[in-house]
């Protein structure tokens, strides 16, 4: 099933996938936006990535970033939580095996991130015909200026 499209040609919020076979290479999906809040940035960083530019205002101001920034791991986790909550893969996901991640620009408190996906490659399984492997490129762009702040190449196992 192709993605629903808005009149301008931009992909709209995806409907839940019914099968790996609903996908096509080059297909694009728009997952809307999420916002990175200061309290969540600090909480995540204190718990999982307590580098000074994530947790200490004075140290962050003196850093090359000039202020508090979100942990890349936090941005990545928030993006995946956002995708999962859309229900896009709830009926077909069998997990994944790898992610190649880039954080080309910092995410600051209050940044709104627009999240999209593009199907990069599809490989039906020969040994397990009830599934396939999808390679998906997820891109997070800061809404205020369009700068890419997150890029993930993810490998997913999906039911057919």
Secondary structure in CASP SS format (residue, H / E / C, confidence):
PFRMAT SS
TARGET T0000
AUTHOR 0000-0000-0000
METHOD secondary structure of the structure
MODEL  1
X C 1.00
X C 1.00
X C 1.00
X C 1.00
X E 1.00
X C 1.00
X C 1.00
X C 1.00
X C 1.00
X C 1.00
X E 1.00
X C 1.00
X E 1.00
X C 1.00
X C 1.00
X C 1.00
X C 1.00
X C 1.00
X C 1.00
X H 1.00
X H 1.00
X H 1.00
X C 1.00
X C 1.00
X C 1.00
X C 1.00
X C 1.00
X E 1.00
X E 1.00
X E 1.00
X E 1.00
X E 1.00
X E 1.00
X E 1.00
X E 1.00
X C 1.00
X C 1.00
X H 1.00
X H 1.00
X H 1.00
X H 1.00
X H 1.00
X H 1.00
X H 1.00
X H 1.00
X H 1.00
X H 1.00
X H 1.00
X C 1.00
X C 1.00
X C 1.00
X H 1.00
X H 1.00
X H 1.00
X H 1.00
X C 1.00
X H 1.00
X H 1.00
X H 1.00
X H 1.00
X H 1.00
X H 1.00
X C 1.00
X C 1.00
X C 1.00
X C 1.00
X C 1.00
X C 1.00
X E 1.00
X C 1.00
X C 1.00
X H 1.00
X H 1.00
X H 1.00
X H 1.00
X H 1.00
X H 1.00
X H 1.00
X H 1.00
X H 1.00
X H 1.00
X H 1.00
X H 1.00
X H 1.00
X H 1.00
X H 1.00
X C 1.00
X C 1.00
X C 1.00
X C 1.00
X C 1.00
X C 1.00
X E 1.00
X E 1.00
X E 1.00
X E 1.00
X E 1.00
X E 1.00
X E 1.00
X E 1.00
X E 1.00
X E 1.00
X C 1.00
X C 1.00
X C 1.00
X C 1.00
X C 1.00
X E 1.00
X C 1.00
X C 1.00
X C 1.00
X E 1.00
X E 1.00
X E 1.00
X E 1.00
X E 1.00
X E 1.00
X E 1.00
X E 1.00
X E 1.00
X E 1.00
X E 1.00
X E 1.00
X E 1.00
X C 1.00
X C 1.00
X C 1.00
X C 1.00
X C 1.00
X C 1.00
X E 1.00
X E 1.00
X E 1.00
X E 1.00
X E 1.00
X E 1.00
X E 1.00
X E 1.00
X E 1.00
X E 1.00
X E 1.00
X E 1.00
X C 1.00
X C 1.00
X C 1.00
X C 1.00
X C 1.00
X E 1.00
X E 1.00
X E 1.00
X E 1.00
X E 1.00
X E 1.00
X E 1.00
X E 1.00
X E 1.00
X E 1.00
X E 1.00
X E 1.00
X C 1.00
END
